Every structure is written in structure tokens, then in C-alpha cells.
Amino acid sequence: MPSIDLTGKVAVVTGSGRGLGLAYAHALAAHGASVVVNDVDEAVAEAAVKSIAEAGGRAVAEVVPVGTSEAAERLVNRAVAEFGRLDVLVTNAGILRDKVLWKMTDEDFDAVITTHLKGTFTCARAAAVRMREQGEGGTLILVGSPAGQRGNFGQTNYAAAKAGIAAMARTWSMELGRAGITVNAIVPVAATAMTETIPAFAPYVEAMRNGEPLPAFLRKGEGFGTPEDCAALVPFLASEAARSITGQAIGIGGDKVALWSHPQEIRTAYADGGWTPEALADAFPTSVGAELQTVGIPAPKLPEA
């Protein structure tokens, strides 16, 4: 089994004061990387840095909300000033403003798009510039979501941002390949403040916080576990063991890891000279329309009481 050694590497993890981001930062530091922790709450960020140091790692905090070019430059510059370089970027920062379409305001939409989508873009751009200047490759790990892969009720803004992040990973993997920079999207599923609002998961998340293990049907069947379960994917993708992996969307949670497919044509039909509306109405149900795709995140399959 190969050893995952990130000694000498430097990482920035946005939104890493708590939850999944903190788990990513801890996992990187545990494998030797120096980490810039980012959060909007100074006390939370400093507590995260302290916890990493107490575990034997190296970390500093940079308190700034992601989204602007200035914030991205601050994060990259802090990594270089403190540790001399930048090798890994994990774009984890995010917020939720859930509402159905007809109730979602411009402000609800813009806030989520700014943090998730523009924040990923600005941070990745700043990191790519630095990594290209260094000339030694690097790793961009963009955090996606099942909502971005399949849609989710009440999450127009969040699902759109996460779908865009997966598309950016595919695009940037092509653009940055010659520079030796890998780009992947990860799709984590874990017990966090976001997922505990799902009624089916809520009692199990509460039991987990009281010291009870998550049942096997969640860890395996649903791929649902702790933030620490998801964190293993980050140091792996940042390591030499994953140098050939780029442009992918990789899911992880509980005991499960999975590769998501890219959107592609699944059925085709042809009409000589092109299609008319009438011809489509006649042929669609038994040709391309015979295999319409489902939408939404599948409901958890809970055991019968």
C-alpha cells in the first residue's frame, strides 16, 4: 500500500473552521502538509489552527469571506508568506439560502453564487497563477455536492453553483494539464449542519453526536458518514499517488467511494432532413424519450420499523 506523504507541501482550505473543511485541513496536516485555514469567524479559525497544532500539524489562519479576487489573493499570499509556496487548494467555503424558486430573492441567489461559484473561480484562478509560476504542478480540489449532480428541491442557487463547479473542474483539468496541475471535484456526503436538516437523517446524526455509531445501512447503502470519512479523499488527491487523476467528480461518504459519470448522450434518433415538431411528437416516446432521467437526490432507504 503506497504511503501518502505531503511533507513540504502547502495547502489552502477555504471554509475550514469547522465541519468538512476542518476535517480536510486536519487530514492534510496529518499527512505532512502545512495548511492555511480560512473562515469568516476569527475565533473559529484560530480554534481550528490550535486543534491542528495540538495534533502535531502546522497551520495559520486567514480570516476573510471568499468570493472576491482580493480575498483569493490574500489566501494565496498568506500561504506563500508563511510557508514559501502553494501546492494544494481545496475550495470548500459555502453557505445556504434555501427557498423554492418563486420565493427566492435576488439576494438569496447572489449570496450563494458569490460564495460557492465565484469563490471557487477566484481562488482557483489565484492558485493556478501561483502554481504555474512555481512550475512544479499542483492540485485543485473543488468541493461539489449531490445537489449539483442531480438537483435538489429548494436549492436553485446551491445546485446551480455546485453543477457549475463540476463543469469548471472538467474545463480546468484541460487548461492546466500541461502545467502539471490536476483538477477534480469531490462530492462528499456527511453528517454536517447542512445534512442534519434532512428529516430522515436527523435522528441518526443526533445519535452519532451522543456517541452512537452510524448504522451500516447508512454508511454503506447511503454512503453517509462523518466529515472525517470524507476527508481521506483530499490528501489522496493531493499526493503523487493521484497524479494521473484529473477532470473527475468523485463521491465519498461513510464506507463508500464512487466515481460520478459525466453528462453524455444516452439515446439518439435521426430524421432525414431534420426534425419537425410533429415528427418529434410521434417518435420521441419510443426513441430518445423511452429512457427519461430521474431528478433529485434519492430519498434514503431506511430499514422497516
PERADA-V431635 format. One record per residue. N is the residue number from 1. RES is the residue in three letters. PHI is phi in whole degrees, 0 to 359 (none if undefined). PSI is psi in whole degrees, 0 to 359 (NA if undefined). OMEGA is omega in radians with two decimals (999 if undefined). Layout:
# PERADA-V431635
N RES PHI PSI OMEGA
N RES PHI PSI OMEGA
This chain:
# PERADA-V431635
1 MET none 126 -3.09
2 PRO 293 149 3.09
3 SER 272 135 3.10
4 ILE 263 103 -3.08
5 ASP 240 115 -3.13
6 LEU 251 20 3.13
7 THR 304 131 -3.14
8 GLY 90 349 3.12
9 LYS 271 153 -3.10
10 VAL 235 133 -3.08
11 ALA 234 146 2.92
12 VAL 248 129 3.09
13 VAL 237 111 -3.14
14 THR 282 149 3.14
15 GLY 60 44 -3.00
16 SER 251 22 3.11
17 GLY 284 334 -3.11
18 ARG 204 175 3.02
19 GLY 62 218 -3.11
20 LEU 300 318 -3.13
21 GLY 300 318 3.10
22 LEU 296 320 3.10
23 ALA 297 320 3.09
24 TYR 297 315 -3.12
25 ALA 298 316 3.12
26 HIS 298 317 -3.10
27 ALA 295 319 3.10
28 LEU 296 314 -3.13
29 ALA 295 322 -3.14
30 ALA 296 336 3.13
31 HIS 259 14 2.96
32 GLY 107 351 -3.11
33 ALA 282 148 2.94
34 SER 271 141 -2.94
35 VAL 232 135 2.91
36 VAL 265 113 3.11
37 VAL 274 137 -3.13
38 ASN 234 135 3.03
39 ASP 202 165 3.08
40 VAL 271 348 -3.13
41 ASP 253 115 -3.07
42 GLU 299 317 -3.12
43 ALA 297 320 3.12
44 VAL 294 316 -3.14
45 ALA 297 316 -3.13
46 GLU 293 324 3.08
47 ALA 295 322 3.10
48 ALA 295 316 3.11
49 VAL 299 317 3.14
50 LYS 298 318 -3.12
51 SER 294 324 3.10
52 ILE 292 317 3.12
53 ALA 297 320 3.14
54 GLU 295 334 3.10
55 ALA 273 2 3.09
56 GLY 98 7 -3.12
57 GLY 262 178 3.13
58 ARG 241 130 -3.11
59 ALA 201 153 2.99
60 VAL 225 163 -3.12
61 ALA 251 142 2.98
62 GLU 230 112 -3.03
63 VAL 265 108 -3.13
64 VAL 195 139 3.05
65 PRO 283 129 -3.12
66 VAL 285 159 3.12
67 GLY 142 318 -3.11
68 THR 267 161 3.06
69 SER 296 324 -3.14
70 GLU 297 318 3.11
71 ALA 296 318 3.14
72 ALA 297 317 3.12
73 GLU 296 321 3.11
74 ARG 299 318 -3.12
75 LEU 294 314 3.14
76 VAL 294 315 -3.13
77 ASN 296 326 3.11
78 ARG 294 319 3.11
79 ALA 299 315 -3.11
80 VAL 291 318 -3.12
81 ALA 295 320 -3.07
82 GLU 276 321 -2.97
83 PHE 235 357 3.00
84 GLY 92 352 -3.07
85 ARG 192 180 3.02
86 LEU 217 127 -3.11
87 ASP 240 333 -3.00
88 VAL 222 134 2.98
89 LEU 236 129 3.05
90 VAL 241 115 -3.08
91 THR 264 88 -3.04
92 ASN 255 340 -3.01
93 ALA 303 138 -3.13
94 GLY 194 159 3.06
95 ILE 222 166 3.06
96 LEU 237 142 2.99
97 ARG 219 69 -3.00
98 ASP 285 129 3.00
99 LYS 199 153 3.03
100 VAL 291 161 -3.00
101 LEU 310 311 -3.00
102 TRP 285 354 3.09
103 LYS 247 352 -3.11
104 MET 283 129 -3.14
105 THR 271 166 3.03
106 ASP 303 320 -3.11
107 GLU 294 320 3.08
108 ASP 300 315 -3.11
109 PHE 293 310 -3.05
110 ASP 296 322 -3.10
111 ALA 297 316 -3.12
112 VAL 288 318 3.12
113 ILE 296 320 3.14
114 THR 297 313 -3.09
115 THR 288 308 -3.05
116 HIS 285 302 -2.97
117 LEU 278 307 3.14
118 LYS 291 324 3.10
119 GLY 298 321 3.07
120 THR 295 315 -3.13
121 PHE 298 308 -3.06
122 THR 295 319 3.14
123 CYS 292 319 3.13
124 ALA 295 320 3.13
125 ARG 298 313 -3.14
126 ALA 297 320 3.13
127 ALA 293 319 -3.13
128 ALA 296 320 3.10
129 VAL 301 313 -3.13
130 ARG 295 315 -3.12
131 MET 296 321 3.11
132 ARG 294 322 3.10
133 GLU 295 322 3.13
134 GLN 292 327 3.07
135 GLY 73 22 -3.10
136 GLU 237 20 -3.14
137 GLY 78 194 -3.13
138 GLY 166 186 -3.07
139 THR 219 126 2.97
140 LEU 249 124 3.12
141 ILE 241 109 -3.08
142 LEU 261 130 -3.06
143 VAL 269 116 3.10
144 GLY 260 205 -3.11
145 SER 195 151 3.00
146 PRO 304 331 3.11
147 ALA 297 325 3.11
148 GLY 285 338 3.13
149 GLN 275 328 -3.00
150 ARG 229 355 -3.02
151 GLY 82 161 3.11
152 ASN 203 134 -3.09
153 PHE 305 131 3.08
154 GLY 81 8 -3.07
155 GLN 232 48 3.09
156 THR 310 307 -3.06
157 ASN 293 313 -3.09
158 TYR 293 314 -3.14
159 ALA 296 319 3.12
160 ALA 297 317 3.14
161 ALA 296 315 -3.09
162 LYS 290 326 3.04
163 ALA 295 320 3.10
164 GLY 296 323 3.13
165 ILE 296 318 3.09
166 ALA 298 320 3.12
167 ALA 293 322 3.11
168 MET 295 322 3.11
169 ALA 300 316 3.14
170 ARG 295 317 -3.12
171 THR 294 312 -3.08
172 TRP 291 332 3.09
173 SER 299 327 3.09
174 MET 283 317 -3.07
175 GLU 291 327 -3.02
176 LEU 257 1 -3.08
177 GLY 301 317 -3.10
178 ARG 295 336 3.12
179 ALA 274 1 3.13
180 GLY 75 22 -3.14
181 ILE 258 119 3.09
182 THR 272 148 -3.13
183 VAL 223 121 3.10
184 ASN 223 153 2.99
185 ALA 259 137 3.02
186 ILE 250 148 -3.07
187 VAL 237 85 -3.06
188 PRO 277 149 3.02
189 VAL 227 114 -3.05
190 ALA 208 164 3.07
191 ALA 284 103 3.13
192 THR 225 180 3.10
193 ALA 299 332 3.13
194 MET 286 315 -3.03
195 THR 277 341 -3.12
196 GLU 289 349 3.08
197 THR 281 350 3.09
198 ILE 282 117 -3.02
199 PRO 306 321 -3.10
200 ALA 294 330 -3.11
201 PHE 271 334 -2.96
202 ALA 309 311 -3.10
203 PRO 295 328 3.14
204 TYR 285 324 3.08
205 VAL 295 318 3.11
206 GLU 296 318 3.11
207 ALA 296 322 3.12
208 MET 297 320 3.12
209 ARG 293 339 3.09
210 ASN 268 11 3.04
211 GLY 98 359 -3.14
212 GLU 272 141 3.12
213 PRO 288 152 3.04
214 LEU 289 139 -3.11
215 PRO 292 157 -3.08
216 ALA 299 326 -3.10
217 PHE 295 335 3.05
218 LEU 277 314 -3.07
219 ARG 294 323 -3.12
220 LYS 260 304 -3.06
221 GLY 297 319 -3.11
222 GLU 259 350 -3.06
223 GLY 60 43 -3.04
224 PHE 241 124 -3.12
225 GLY 210 214 -3.11
226 THR 267 164 3.02
227 PRO 304 324 3.14
228 GLU 297 328 3.08
229 ASP 299 322 -3.11
230 CYS 284 335 -2.96
231 ALA 292 335 -3.08
232 ALA 301 330 -3.08
233 LEU 293 331 -3.04
234 VAL 289 305 3.08
235 PRO 297 328 3.07
236 PHE 300 310 -3.11
237 LEU 293 335 3.13
238 ALA 278 353 -3.02
239 SER 264 170 3.09
240 GLU 294 337 3.14
241 ALA 295 342 -3.07
242 ALA 246 19 -3.08
243 ARG 298 337 -3.12
244 SER 266 2 -3.09
245 ILE 257 116 3.12
246 THR 204 152 3.13
247 GLY 75 19 -3.05
248 GLN 252 160 2.97
249 ALA 244 115 -3.01
250 ILE 241 123 3.13
251 GLY 267 148 3.07
252 ILE 208 145 3.09
253 GLY 176 139 -3.11
254 GLY 58 234 3.13
255 ASP 264 8 -2.96
256 LYS 247 138 2.91
257 VAL 231 144 -3.02
258 ALA 210 151 3.03
259 LEU 258 122 3.07
260 TRP 280 143 3.07
261 SER 284 156 2.99
262 HIS 274 150 3.06
263 PRO 303 136 3.14
264 GLN 204 160 3.08
265 GLU 294 135 3.13
266 ILE 246 336 3.05
267 ARG 216 145 3.13
268 THR 225 158 3.03
269 ALA 213 157 -3.06
270 TYR 226 148 3.05
271 ALA 226 126 3.13
272 ASP 302 127 3.13
273 GLY 83 0 3.12
274 GLY 101 174 -3.01
275 TRP 259 145 2.93
276 THR 252 160 3.08
277 PRO 304 321 -3.12
278 GLU 294 319 3.13
279 ALA 294 322 3.08
280 LEU 297 317 3.14
281 ALA 298 327 -3.13
282 ASP 282 317 -2.99
283 ALA 267 333 -2.98
284 PHE 303 313 -3.05
285 PRO 300 330 -3.09
286 THR 254 3 3.11
287 SER 242 254 -3.09
288 VAL 294 332 -3.12
289 GLY 279 0 -3.12
290 ALA 284 350 -3.09
291 GLU 222 58 3.12
292 LEU 295 145 -3.03
293 GLN 271 148 3.08
294 THR 281 161 3.10
295 VAL 231 162 3.10
296 GLY 87 160 3.10
297 ILE 281 122 -3.10
298 PRO 304 140 3.12
299 ALA 295 144 3.11
300 PRO 301 141 3.09
301 LYS 269 92 -3.09
302 LEU 278 149 3.10
303 PRO 293 149 3.12
304 GLU 291 141 -3.12
305 ALA 291 NA 999
